[in-house]
Amino acid sequence: MKANIKKKYPSKVTIVVVLILILFWTASSFLLFDKVSFSVVTYQTKNNYKSYENSTELFDDKIFIGEFNAHDNNLGLIILSLGEYKKPKNYNGEILKFRLREKGSDEWNFEQNYKLDLFDSQSSFMFGIPAVSDSKNKSYQFELSSNVEDNINHVKLRDPGLFITGYQYPKSEILGGDINSAKFAYSKLVGSFTDPKFTISALLYLIPFIFVFGIYLLIKRIPLKKLLNKNFNRDHLKMLFLITLIILFPNYFYFDFTFLVITLWIGAFIIYKFKSNASFILSLVLILLWLSTIPFGLQSLQLKYNVLVYSFLAFGVFQLLLEEKDYEKKKNKK
Amino acid sequence: MRNYYHTLSEKFKIHKHLLPFSNCLIILFLIILPYFLFQGKLFIGGDDTRLFYAYPKEYLINTQFFSWTNLSSFGWNFSYQSFLPFVSLWTILSEIIKSKIVLGYLSISLPLILGLIFFQKFIRELIIDKEKHEPEILLGSSFYIFSPIILYNHFVNPLIPIWLIGLIPALCYYFLKFVKTGNLLDILKGIILTSIFSFGSHNSPWVGGFFIPITASLITCLFLFKKESILQFFKKFFIFFGFIFFSQFFWLLGFLLAFLSSSSNSFTSNVVSEAFSTDFARTILATSTGTIIYPLLNLFHRQIAFDYGLSLKEIYQIFYDKTYFLNFIFIIVLFLGILNFRKTLLPLERKIYLVLLVAFLVSLYLFTVNIGPLKALFIEFGYIPGFVIFRNAYDKFALGYTIIYSLLITYCLVIIKKRYLKMNKVYLTLISLFLLATLINILPIKKIMVSPLQTTENIYKNITIPQEYLEFMKEVKGKIVSTNNVLSVPYGISLYSVIKDEESNNVYAGLSPLIIFTGVNDISGGLSFNYAPEASRFEDAIINKNYDVINNILFTRNINYVFVTKNVPDEVKKSYLFNLEALKAQNEDFISNITDKKIITSAKGNYELYSTKERNSLISGDNLTFKKISRVKYKILIKNIKDKQEILFNDSYHPGWSLYLVPMPDSFNCQKPNNIADLKTTECRQENAFFEIEDLSFIWEDPVFEESQTVNNQFSNKWIIDPDWIRKNFDKKYYKVNKDGSMDLELVLYFKPQAYFYIGVAISIITVGVLIILIYLKRK
């Protein structure tokens, strides 16, 4: 009976590993994927200005107007999504003008000209402003315009109805350990995870957690012995885990990444006699990982996965041929 | 539980009617498609003009049979006779179907229809219980012909290789049938199809794009099949393709000879030149930027589209970037097939599947190239003679990759059906998703095919050729003899000309069609000079207004007329077709400095023809009279020759141009003599003979003054005629001695490779004859 109860609960090591992975996930997500500094809380913000649709293409001094209510104090950032723009060869120093004021005010609080080459191939752009300490619940209006004359190649706003506003929290509030710190943590979490891009990015770093958790839950249900090797054991699992970690975090390794993974895999094949299916499944997983990187344009990572997918496919086919040869031999013996 | 086999058989009854109906529906869709896309206008232009679909008769008369030159350029001396069967057949068709629109549209639908039909036939030969898998076969065929890779790569500018979409599966189908049955009739059918579409197989890089991965994969047969089976297979392989090979000698001989030719102007010497080889590595490094993932999704390389701002980039942005995840179903089907094939396929099918899998891997690599260290390996392939033709691998291997991927995926669909026989819902869900993804992929077809001319926003390529242009062409044909060359203005960077649509700003932008409509060759851009240094010299001279250099080049290249198009739309002028600086310099001042007088103007004033300042002649020499018999044969009469003298022949240098001495007096009668006093040369009216039996004698007859043939002006031919040598080596009947001791003699200038064409035709006829006799004997 005692033994049965023990089996129902995960071991302490498993709990520690899972907690570490969750911590790792949260920290990595905020530190590596959040496009703004840690002390900035961002919110998806709706454009309250009604007729913005006709002026999303910024050329010939057309003016785009955005209006919003600030979610918090210390408004310091506006992030807009942009369409495809390439700096022309004959760039003549054209500019994009940004200015912001409190709605109803005659004077502009902030005005800045940006050189258009800053927008070259950018999918979004952060317009930083000096933090407005008492911005909460106030309505703000901003304008964008450009003196570029090219009606084909110019800066375009991709999603003019929605943008991101950012609020700079002072260090004292973040580290104070009082209600303000809790408020910051809550706002940071809500603000970040309501941004779909951040959420998808963060999911990438959740993969090790899912992997360990999934292995824990499913290890007895997946026919690994049938799929990979009839003598499948913990050693095999460790090897698979190691290879997966290397694949997931290629930039942490100073060796030639693809060479390392392929060598490990060939080693695993020779020592543990994995079936070809293992190579193909790994290849499929890598394709999924590759596809999940599309929204973020992580080209160097894609290129590494590209080599790995092909290597595993090729290695799998090689294994298949050997297996087929073995099968033929066995059939002939019979 | 309901018996699933029973359910399946019930389904098959439905399939009996559903599948032919679906096939008919797809064919109907393909026939209607061009009408929907181009709305009653011709879709012409590009690197092969596509005009021969609408004007096959003109093409046949003015360019074919003696075709050794490319359009709108100085000759490459490369065989183009592979067009002959198709264009002849199409000309007959044009007598039945009078509408040029219908003919033009048929040329777009037909390759896909043939692809659909023959791909199904091909894959059926690879599946043992094929009758149970007709829906999967149809689905796989749809995956093939509606592949966005094929649609983008072959239909944005539908060039000749589009016919390979049908021809390659057809050839494979007849080959497999022959392997199975040994029926020689299948070889004959293969020969007929290959001959009709020989201009397709002429495009060897795309054919190689399929056969290289397949050949590489055949190595795995050594692992999988018994020695006897392999020997049997290769025996039939050599019989089948041996017959096909020799039956194609009517164009293949010239093609092979061009490869063996050492001429500096030959196609091969250009293709294997150092410049081309250096270009190979550079092009590969620049263009192989894609990854294998998009091809696995059955999509063209996204990265290349973005790197080069191709029209596909916009299609990705508005469509495929939003739908690519649906294509993941193809990858799922592929992997389910790989993981389950051993459990479901019969032993022979398993082996075929493995061979296909290896071929797929190879073609995926060749189509992508950019796979880590394999990219460097591909660059090393550039040192294999001729491999440089694959320098744009993303293009040349696209069709081969799609065919092989489609074969594999059809097999995977069959595996899935067998594997999930008892899990009806899983199978139906997968099939439905597969069909859905295939259909969704073709939604942007209009955006793909009806895309603006590259680097323009509003200029499309479907037009009605204006009556003004056609009438003007008739006038040009009447005014200019085909022994002249013409300069087309505006002069661009490639060898394209522009014809503006009657109503809109749409244009024909493609190889200059002047020769098709008039028989007179023209020079329309930098590439017309066939990579000679004159290309850059000419453009620099235009920009720098150095008219002396221009006039000198015009004279040495026998360019005696200037054809000016005045209504090129502004947006086209700013496009990639022109160097803007050079275009601006081609103003009225330019025209007045390079021309003598205006000869004709079109009805609305959009086209003008001028003569140049200084006139040259195709053939020239002191006291020389010549007459064009055909594009490959000229008769020359030289009078009063006392000492050594030159004969200049201002066409691209080729050692195949040979002089033959003929006995005197011959039937040299000169009608409508046109004396070019400055050159002491007279040109007679041309004869336009098709074929003369004496032409065959040039195969074995020795030419004269062969060793004196040299390159003139780094481009054309020059011979030194020595009367003493003739006197010493020839009987008196070959020359006439005048009272002053001078000599009259008659020569024939003949392009010897044309005679090899006749040998090629004879070999083709003999091959087919032997095959027919064998078929007859076997039946008896």
Interface residues (C-beta under 8 A of the other chain):
Chain A: E84 I152 T258 N277 F280 I281 S283 L284 I287 W290 L291 I294 Q302 L303 N306 V307 V309 Y310 L313 A314 G316 V317 L320 L321 E323 E324 K325 Y327 E328
Chain B: T220 F223 L224 T291 I292 I293 L296 Q317 Y324 F325 F328 I331 F335 I338 L339 R342 R350 K351 L354 L357 V358 L361 L364 Y365 N370 I371 G372 L374 E457
